[in-house]
Amino acid sequence: MAKQVEEVQFTKASSKGQVVIPRAIRKRLGIREGSLLAVAAERDLIILKKVDSKISDEDLRTMKRVEEAWKDIEEGRYGLMSKEAFFKELKDW
């Protein structure tokens, strides 16, 4: 079973487009100055993933699943849910 999201935190973009990853998340993931992060974006969703110098098979599978999910959205194969239901699903995920 996938690990549950411990808590959702918010951040803001600076005038240079920089965002701060909250300290608790950096600590939990071991993100330090110079850590390599993969960035993907589709519409208004941005995904950051800490990576080693090479991308693992699991990372590639995850990226493929995200790509397939966007195709489902673009082709109307998705459902609407309330904000509360979304955050519950996100936490369960």
N, C-alpha and C positions, 0 to 999 in steps of 0.2 A: 504494500500500500504506500502511496506517495506521502511524504512528510507534510504535515499541516503547516500552513502559514502561521507563524507565531503572533505577528501583529502587523498591521499596515501602518506605515509612517509616511509623512508627506514632506516634500522639499520644494524649493522654488528655484527657477532658473535665474542666473545673474544676467547682467546686461551683455555679457560675453557668451551667454548660452551655457555656462557651466552650472552643474548641479552638484549638491553635496549629498553623498550617500550617508545616511545617518550612522553615527558612531556604533550603535548596537549591531547594525547589519554588517558594517565593515569588520567589527571584531569577530562576529559569528562566522563570517566567510573568510577571515584572514586576509582582507584586502588592505594592502599597504601602499605607500608611494611606489609607483612603478608597476603595480599589479596590472596584468593584461585583462581587459574586459572586451567581450564581443558585444557589439551594438547592432540591433536590428530594429527596423521601424516599418510600420504599415499603418497608413492613415494616422490616427491619433494615439496609437499604441507604440511605446518604446520598450524594448526588452534589453536588459543588461545581463550578461552572464560572465562570471569570473571563469577564465580559462587558463590552462597551462599554455605552454608555447605551441602545443598542437591541439587540434580539436578531436575529441574522442568520438567513438561510434555513437555513444549515448547522446552527445551534443548534436551530432548530425541527425539522429532520429528525432530529437526534440524540435530542431529547426524544420524538419520535414512535416511534423505534426502541426506546427504553427502555420506553415504554408498551406497545408490542407484545410485548416480551420478558416483561414482567410478566403479560400475558394468557396467554402460552404457559405460564408457570410455574403460574399459577392453574388452568389447564385441563389440567395434567399433561403438557404437551408439552415436557419437558426431560429431561436425562440427569444422572446423578450422576457425579462424578469425584473423584479423590483430591485432597488439598491440593496435592501436587506438580504434578499435571496442571493444576489451576486456575491456580497461579502461573505455570506455563509458558505457558498460553494467555493470561493477562493480560500477561505480558512480550511475547509475540509480537504481541498486539493493540496 
